[in-house]
Amino acid sequence: MGYQVLARKWRPKNFHQLVGQDHVSRALVNALDTDRLHHAYLFTGTRGVGKTTLARILAKCLNCETGVTSEPCGVCSTCEAIDTGRFVDLIEVDAASRTKVEDTRELLDNVQYAPTQGRFKVYLIDEVHMLSTHSFNALLKTLEEPPPHVKFLLATTDPQKLPATVLSRCLQFQLKNMPAERVVEHLRYLLAEEKVGFDEASLWLLGRAADGSMRDALSLTDQAIAFGQGNLVVDQVASMLGVLDHQHLLGLLRALVHHNPSELMAVVGTLAEQAPDFAAVLQDLASLLHRLTLAQVVPDALPEDQLDREELLQLAASLPAEEVQLYYQLAIEGRRDLPLAPDPRTGLEMTLLRMLAFRPQGIPELPEQPLTPKNQAPEAKLTEAKPLASTEPAAQGQQIKAPKTTEAPKITPELSVAEPQATMQVSEPPPVQQAAVQAVAPPVTAPAVSPEQATSLYNNEDWLQLFDRLELQGWAATQVRNLCLLERQGNSLHFAAPAQALAFINEDLKASIKDQLQKLLNTDLELTFEARDPLPFDNISIRREKLRGQLLNNTLESFQQHPHIQVLQQAFDVELNVQSVVPAAWLEENKLH
């Protein structure tokens, strides 16, 4: 006997061997065991998920010589005939090639006759959505009230094309796509039985390439075994499938994490030497970013047996969550816009450079030392507890900066408008040499941490001052900023966070906070956490927003009361666009000045 392909050799013979369709198997097994059988079943789903296989198993259950059962014997003449396609009372019809109404009428003419060999006459109509409208109409009456010895099993990949009148006469079962994890699990068992050598990474390549179809996975596995001369090796499987080396994708991701455009372009150059499908590069990068998000939010969702799991967990800890989301969105949009690029490589490079150019800058932290206006004594500083900026006019000759840098015409006591004879007089202001002005309001900062207070932690204010000494970065720092300290009792610290934020503070992060606080305070601690909405005290995020808001208010008030601004408003009858005013401290923090 010649070689039998894996998809046929390993076709399930009973419900227990069926992979990934437990919801359908359970319903059919219960119906068979309790003798609650319907006369028409409709199996829907994509290619290669088991529609025809289920129908054949059900036909064996109905006609097995041991009786109607959910566990056919598999060895009787009826079971063997159905497995080999020789059972006369299992009529398999390919609707794609028999679409005419005459074909359907010929089929129905034989329905009235009793089965020749088995207990039931089973009609298996594959790709039933291909039948014509007249064929469906001819089938309706028989489909609704067939003879007691007839069962209809319909299969289709496109149930939307079936008339509602047909759907209402059938029990419908939607078969699921095969996730890559289930495909890999099945291939691992199958190849062990076949005594074929393999490595784990090659199975994941096949599992993803199958795109939800177990039959496609087995066919690709057959091809990979032949390509690798009896073994599955990841490099050879990747070459056969035409997919990228996974290390190149990780190289792109590392360059993005390091914010290194030179490294990024070097990896793209290496990729270009392999003449890849650049759209597939962006698709695979988006998939990798999806897994990186899982590593940040739900680390347990990453399969333990994936080779790059540990590296993804490390990268996830060093990259902010919002940055990953931006990269993912840009990868999807870049793939969509790739046909509009001058060439595919240019489209890939621009997408990657756009990721670096527009990565989130985060909320700028306020400087430790407050900025003071020019010509003001250094000791004249404002803190959170002091009032807003002074409303006294600025000293003569004092200059202030605005975000804009364009020059405006000099203002003189006499301005000409409309005609030379028409002039208007304004009170003589101090001359304005630059239209670019800098807000004179000093930033509002949190009280400085004294050395004595640096290692004390008795209340929430101590926690806010101590936070910056914790060695936290990226995603971890973002989550801990949501905590406030409710109370301290002895060596027990009780923290609170909003319920939604507390869900992301996992046990590893709690242990890290505990270790660092114990080192800073030089004592053993017990930490507890609870969800509290709203929080009774400020956390780091809330306090920084308050300070930012107060800083902006101070800046706007000083800006509006500055005599130079008032002269401009009077002279040109304009209003100040408050949305364009940015405190100088923010500009310096973001390196935009």
C-alpha positions in Angstrom: 0.0 0.0 0.0 1.3 3.4 -1.0 2.0 6.4 1.3 -1.1 7.9 2.9 -1.1 11.6 3.6 -1.3 12.7 7.2 -4.7 14.5 6.7 -6.3 11.2 5.6 -4.4 8.9 7.8 -5.2 10.9 11.0 -8.8 11.7 10.1 -10.8 11.2 13.4 -12.8 8.0 13.4 -15.0 8.9 16.5 -16.0 11.8 18.6 -13.2 11.2 21.1 -10.5 11.7 18.4 -12.0 14.9 17.2 -9.8 18.0 18.1 -11.1 21.4 19.1 -14.9 20.9 18.5 -15.9 19.7 22.0 -19.1 21.8 22.0 -20.4 20.0 18.9 -19.3 16.6 20.0 -21.0 16.9 23.4 -24.3 17.9 21.8 -24.3 15.0 19.3 -23.1 12.4 21.9 -26.0 13.5 24.3 -28.5 13.3 21.4 -27.4 9.8 20.4 -27.3 8.5 24.0 -30.8 9.8 24.8 -32.3 8.9 21.3 -33.2 12.6 20.6 -32.2 12.7 17.0 -33.1 15.4 14.5 -33.7 14.7 10.8 -31.4 17.5 9.5 -28.1 18.8 10.7 -26.1 21.8 9.3 -22.4 22.0 10.0 -20.8 25.4 9.3 -17.2 26.6 9.6 -14.1 27.4 7.6 -12.2 24.9 5.6 -10.5 22.0 7.3 -12.1 22.2 10.7 -14.0 18.9 10.6 -17.4 19.4 8.9 -17.3 16.4 6.7 -15.5 14.3 9.3 -18.3 15.0 11.8 -20.9 14.0 9.3 -19.2 10.7 8.6 -18.8 9.9 12.3 -22.5 10.7 12.8 -23.3 8.3 9.9 -21.3 5.5 11.6 -23.1 6.2 14.9 -26.5 5.8 13.2 -25.6 2.7 11.2 -23.1 0.8 13.3 -24.0 -2.9 13.6 -23.9 -2.7 17.4 -26.9 -0.3 17.3 -27.4 3.5 17.4 -24.6 4.6 19.6 -22.3 7.5 20.4 -19.3 5.2 20.3 -19.3 3.2 17.0 -17.2 0.0 17.1 -15.1 0.9 14.1 -14.5 -2.7 13.2 -17.8 -3.9 11.8 -18.4 -4.1 8.1 -20.5 -0.9 8.2 -18.0 1.2 10.0 -15.2 0.0 7.8 -17.3 0.7 4.6 -18.0 4.3 5.8 -14.3 4.9 6.6 -13.3 3.8 3.2 -16.1 5.5 1.4 -17.9 2.3 0.2 -21.1 2.4 2.2 -24.0 2.4 -0.2 -26.4 4.2 2.2 -24.1 7.1 2.8 -24.8 9.3 -0.3 -22.2 12.1 -0.4 -23.2 14.9 -2.8 -20.9 17.8 -3.9 -23.4 20.6 -4.3 -20.7 22.7 -6.1 -20.9 20.4 -9.1 -24.6 19.5 -8.8 -26.3 22.9 -8.6 -29.2 22.4 -11.1 -32.7 21.7 -9.9 -32.8 18.5 -12.1 -29.9 17.1 -10.0 -31.8 17.8 -6.8 -35.0 16.2 -8.1 -33.1 13.1 -9.1 -31.7 12.9 -5.6 -35.1 13.3 -4.0 -36.7 10.6 -6.1 -34.6 8.0 -4.3 -35.4 9.3 -0.8 -38.6 7.3 -0.5 -36.7 3.9 -0.9 -35.6 2.1 2.2 -31.8 1.8 2.9 -30.1 -1.1 1.2 -27.6 -2.1 3.8 -27.8 0.1 6.9 -30.3 1.4 9.4 -30.6 4.9 7.9 -30.1 6.4 4.5 -27.8 9.4 5.1 -27.5 12.3 2.6 -24.3 14.3 3.1 -24.5 17.4 1.0 -21.2 19.3 1.0 -20.9 23.0 0.1 -24.7 23.2 0.2 -24.7 27.0 -0.2 -23.8 26.4 -3.9 -27.2 25.0 -4.7 -29.4 27.2 -6.9 -32.6 28.9 -5.6 -34.8 26.4 -7.5 -32.8 23.5 -6.0 -33.4 24.9 -2.5 -37.1 25.2 -3.2 -37.3 21.7 -4.4 -35.5 20.4 -1.3 -37.6 22.3 1.3 -40.5 19.9 1.7 -38.4 16.8 1.9 -36.0 18.5 4.2 -38.7 19.4 6.6 -40.6 16.0 6.6 -38.3 13.3 5.3 -39.1 9.6 5.7 -38.2 8.1 9.1 -35.2 6.2 7.6 -33.6 9.4 6.1 -31.1 11.8 7.7 -29.8 15.0 6.0 -26.3 16.2 6.9 -25.5 19.5 5.3 -22.1 21.2 5.4 -21.1 24.7 4.2 -18.4 27.3 4.6 -20.8 30.2 4.0 -24.1 29.8 5.9 -25.1 33.4 5.1 -25.9 32.3 1.5 -28.5 29.7 2.7 -32.1 30.7 2.6 -33.7 31.3 6.0 -36.3 28.6 5.1 -33.5 26.0 5.0 -31.8 27.2 8.2 -35.0 27.0 10.1 -35.4 23.3 9.2 -32.0 22.2 10.5 -30.1 22.0 13.7 -27.1 24.3 13.1 -23.6 23.7 14.6 -20.9 26.3 14.1 -17.4 24.7 14.1 -14.6 26.8 15.6 -11.3 27.7 13.9 -8.3 25.9 15.3 -6.1 28.2 17.5 -2.4 27.8 16.9 -2.0 26.3 20.4 -4.4 23.4 19.7 -2.7 22.8 16.3 0.7 22.7 17.9 -0.5 20.3 20.6 -2.0 17.9 18.0 1.1 18.1 15.8 3.3 17.3 18.8 1.3 14.1 19.5 1.0 13.1 15.8 4.7 13.5 15.0 5.7 11.6 18.1 3.5 8.7 16.9 5.0 9.0 13.4 8.5 9.1 14.9 9.4 12.3 13.0 12.0 14.6 14.6 11.0 18.2 15.2 11.8 21.3 17.2 9.2 23.4 19.0 9.6 26.6 17.0 8.9 24.8 13.7 5.5 23.6 15.1 4.5 27.1 16.0 5.4 28.3 12.4 3.1 25.5 11.0 0.4 26.3 13.6 0.2 29.9 12.6 0.5 29.3 8.9 -2.5 26.9 9.1 -4.7 29.9 9.9 -7.3 27.9 11.9 -7.5 24.8 9.6 -6.3 21.5 11.0 -6.3 20.0 7.5 -4.0 22.8 6.2 -1.7 22.2 9.2 -1.4 18.5 8.4 -0.8 19.2 4.7 1.9 21.8 5.5 3.4 19.3 7.9 3.6 16.7 5.1 5.3 19.2 2.9 7.7 20.2 5.7 8.7 16.6 6.4 9.5 16.1 2.7 11.4 19.4 2.5 13.4 18.6 5.6 14.1 15.0 4.6 12.2 13.5 7.5 12.7 16.1 10.1 11.2 19.5 11.0 13.8 22.2 11.6 12.7 25.8 12.1 15.1 27.4 9.6 14.0 24.9 6.9 10.3 25.3 7.7 10.6 29.1 7.6 12.3 28.9 4.3 9.5 26.6 2.9 6.7 28.8 4.2 8.5 32.0 3.0 8.2 33.6 6.4 10.8 35.9 8.1 13.4 34.7 10.5 11.8 35.5 13.9 15.1 37.0 15.1 14.8 39.8 12.5 11.4 40.7 14.0 12.9 40.7 17.5 15.7 42.9 16.1 13.1 45.5 14.9 11.4 45.4 18.3 14.7 45.8 20.2 15.6 48.8 18.0 12.2 50.4 18.8 12.6 49.7 22.5 16.1 51.4 22.4 14.7 54.3 20.3 17.7 53.7 18.0 17.0 54.7 14.3 20.4 53.6 13.1 19.9 50.1 14.5 16.4 50.0 13.0 17.6 50.8 9.5 20.4 48.3 9.8 17.8 45.5 10.6 15.7 46.7 7.6 18.7 46.5 5.4 19.3 42.9 6.5 15.7 42.1 5.8 15.8 43.7 2.3 18.6 41.3 1.3 16.1 38.4 1.7 13.5 40.1 -0.6 10.7 39.6 1.9 7.0 40.6 1.6 7.2 43.9 3.4 3.4 43.8 4.1 4.0 40.5 5.8 6.8 42.1 7.8 4.4 44.7 9.2 1.8 42.0 9.8 4.2 39.9 11.8 5.4 42.9 13.7 1.9 43.8 14.7 1.4 40.2 15.9 4.6 40.5 17.9 3.4 43.8 19.5 0.2 42.0 20.4 2.1 39.4 22.3 4.2 42.1 23.9 1.0 43.7 25.2 -0.1 40.4 26.6 3.3 40.2 28.3 2.6 43.6 29.9 -1.0 43.1 30.9 -1.6 39.3 31.1 1.8 37.6 31.3 0.2 34.2 32.1 -1.5 34.3 28.6 1.9 33.8 26.9 2.4 30.1 26.3 5.2 28.7 28.4 6.8 26.7 25.6 7.4 29.6 23.2 11.1 30.2 22.8 11.0 34.1 22.9 8.7 34.3 26.0 11.5 35.4 28.4 12.8 38.0 26.0 9.3 39.4 25.5 8.7 39.7 29.2 12.0 41.6 29.6 11.1 44.0 26.7 7.6 44.5 28.2 9.1 45.8 31.4 11.2 48.4 29.6 8.6 49.8 27.2 5.6 51.9 28.3 2.2 50.4 27.5 1.0 53.5 25.6 4.1 53.3 23.4 3.3 49.6 22.5 -0.2 50.6 21.6 1.0 53.4 19.3 3.5 51.0 17.6 0.7 48.5 17.0 -1.7 51.0 15.5 1.0 52.5 13.2 2.0 48.9 12.1 -1.6 48.2 11.0 -2.0 51.6 9.3 1.4 51.3 7.6 0.4 47.9 6.2 -2.9 49.4 4.9 -1.0 52.3 3.3 1.8 50.3 1.8 0.4 50.2 -1.7 0.5 54.0 -1.7 4.2 54.2 -0.9 6.8 54.8 -3.6 8.1 51.3 -3.0 7.4 48.6 -0.3 10.7 49.1 1.5 10.2 52.9 1.7 6.7 52.3 3.1 8.2 49.9 5.8 11.0 52.3 6.7 8.6 55.3 7.0 6.3 53.3 9.2 9.1 52.4 11.5 10.6 55.9 11.6 7.1 57.3 12.3 6.9 55.0 15.3 10.0 56.7 16.7 9.1 60.2 15.7 5.6 60.1 17.4 6.3 57.9 20.4 4.6 59.2 23.5 6.8 61.6 25.6 4.8 60.9 28.7 3.8 63.5 31.3 6.8 65.7 32.0 7.9 65.7 35.6 8.3 69.0 37.4 11.9 70.1 38.1 13.2 69.6 41.5 14.3 73.3 41.7 11.6 75.8 40.7 12.5 78.1 37.8 12.6 81.8 38.6 11.9 84.7 36.3 14.8 86.9 35.0 15.8 89.9 37.2 14.2 88.2 40.2 16.2 87.3 43.3 16.8 83.5 43.6 15.3 83.3 47.0 11.9 84.6 45.7 10.4 81.1 45.1 6.8 79.8 45.1 5.7 76.5 46.5 2.4 74.7 46.4 1.2 76.4 49.5 1.9 80.0 48.4 -0.5 82.2 46.4 -0.6 82.7 42.7 1.9 84.8 40.8 2.1 88.5 41.6 0.0 90.8 39.5 2.5 93.8 39.8 3.9 94.9 36.4 7.2 93.4 35.4 10.3 95.5 35.8 11.4 97.8 33.0 13.4 95.9 30.3 12.3 92.5 31.6 11.7 90.1 28.7 9.3 87.1 28.6 9.1 84.3 26.2 6.0 82.8 24.4 6.0 79.5 22.5 5.9 81.3 19.2 9.2 82.7 17.9 8.0 84.8 14.9 8.9 88.5 15.1 6.2 91.1 15.3 6.6 94.8 14.2 7.9 97.2 16.8 5.3 99.1 18.7 5.8 102.9 18.7 3.7 105.6 20.3 2.2 106.4 16.9 0.8 103.7 14.7 -0.4 104.3 11.1 -3.5 102.5 9.9 -5.6 102.7 6.7 -4.4 106.1 5.4 -1.3 108.1 6.2 -3.4 110.9 7.8 -5.3 108.5 10.0 -3.3 107.9 13.2 -4.2 106.8 16.7 -2.3 107.6 19.8 -1.6 105.0 22.5 0.0 105.5 25.8 3.7 105.0 25.5 4.6 101.5 26.7 8.0 100.1 27.2 9.4 99.0 23.8 8.9 95.4 22.8 11.9 94.0 21.1 10.7 90.4 20.8 7.2 89.0 20.3 8.4 85.7 21.7 7.7 85.9 25.4 8.4 83.6 28.3 5.8 83.3 31.0 7.1 84.8 34.2 5.2 82.5 36.5 7.6 80.2 38.3 6.5 76.5 38.4 4.7 75.1 41.3 6.6 72.2 42.8 6.2 69.8 45.6 8.1 70.6 48.8 11.7 69.5 48.6 12.7 66.3 50.4 15.1 66.9 53.2 17.7 64.3 54.1 16.0 63.6 57.4 12.7 63.0 55.6 14.2 61.0 52.8 13.8 57.7 54.6 10.7 58.3 56.6 7.4 56.8 55.5 4.5 57.4 57.9 1.8 59.0 55.8 0.8 59.6 52.2 2.9 62.8 51.9 6.0 60.8 52.8 5.0 58.3 50.1 4.7 61.0 47.5 8.2 62.3 48.3 9.7 58.8 48.5 8.3 57.6 45.2 11.1 59.0 43.0 13.7 57.0 44.9 12.1 53.7 43.8 13.9 52.1 40.9 10.9 51.7 38.7 10.7 52.2 34.9 8.3 51.9 32.1 5.1 50.0 32.7 5.9 49.2 36.3 6.3 52.9 37.2 3.1 53.8 35.5 1.1 51.3 37.6 2.7 52.3 40.9 1.9 55.9 40.4 -1.7 55.0 41.0 -1.0 54.0 44.6 -1.6 56.1 47.7 -0.6 55.2 51.3 -3.7 54.9 53.5 -1.9 54.3 56.8 1.0 52.8 58.6 0.7 50.7 61.7 4.0 49.5 63.0 5.8 47.9 60.1 2.5 47.3 58.1 1.9 49.6 55.2 -1.7 49.8 53.8 -1.9 51.0 50.2 -4.9 51.8 48.0 -5.5 52.3 44.3 -8.5 52.6 42.0 -10.0 49.1 41.3 -9.2 49.3 37.6 -5.6 50.2 38.3 -5.1 47.7 41.1 -5.9 44.8 38.7 -2.6 45.5 36.8 -0.4 45.5 40.0 0.5 41.8 40.0 2.3 39.8 42.7 5.7 40.3 41.2 5.3 44.1 41.2 4.1 44.1 44.8 7.1 42.1 45.8 9.4 44.5 44.0 7.8 47.5 45.8 8.2 45.7 49.1 11.9 44.9 48.5 12.8 48.4 47.5 10.9 50.0 50.5 12.6 47.6 52.9 16.0 48.7 51.5 15.2 52.4 51.8 13.8 52.2 55.3 16.2 49.5 56.5 13.4 47.4 58.1 11.1 44.5 57.4 7.7 45.5 56.1 4.3 44.0 55.4 2.4 45.5 52.5 -1.3 45.2 51.9 -3.4 46.6 49.0 -7.0 47.4 48.5 -9.3 48.9 45.8 -10.7 52.3 46.7 -12.9 54.5 44.5 -12.5 57.4 45.0 -9.1 57.6 46.7 -9.0 59.5 50.0 -5.6 60.9 49.3 -3.6 62.0 46.2 -1.5 59.4 44.4 1.5 60.4 42.3 -0.6 60.8 39.1 -3.3 63.0 40.8 -0.7 65.2 42.6 1.3 65.8 39.4 -1.9 66.8 37.5 -2.8 69.2 40.3 0.7 70.8 40.3 0.6 71.0 36.5 -2.8 72.7 36.6 -1.7 75.2 39.2 1.5 75.9 37.2 -0.6 76.6 34.1 -3.0 78.9 36.0 -0.1 80.9 37.4 1.5 81.1 34.0 -1.7 82.3 32.3 -2.4 84.9 35.0 1.1 86.4 34.8 1.0 86.2 31.0 -2.3 88.1 30.8 -1.3 90.8 33.3 2.1 91.5 31.7 2.1 95.1 30.4 3.6 94.1 27.0 0.7 91.7 26.4 -1.9 94.3 27.4 -0.3 96.8 25.0 -0.6 94.3 22.2 -4.2 93.6 23.0 -5.1 97.3 23.1 -3.1 98.2 19.9 -4.4 95.4 17.7 -7.7 94.5 19.4 -6.8 90.9 19.7 -7.5 88.2 22.2 -4.9 85.9 23.8 -5.2 82.3 22.7 -4.8 80.6 26.1 -4.5 77.2 24.5 -1.2 78.2 22.9 0.4 79.2 26.3 2.8 76.5 27.6 4.8 77.0 30.8 8.5 77.2 30.1 9.1 74.4 32.6 7.2 72.0 30.3 9.2 73.1 27.2 12.5 72.5 29.0 11.4 69.1 30.2 10.4 68.0 26.7 13.4 69.6 25.0 11.2 71.7 22.7 12.6 75.1 23.3 
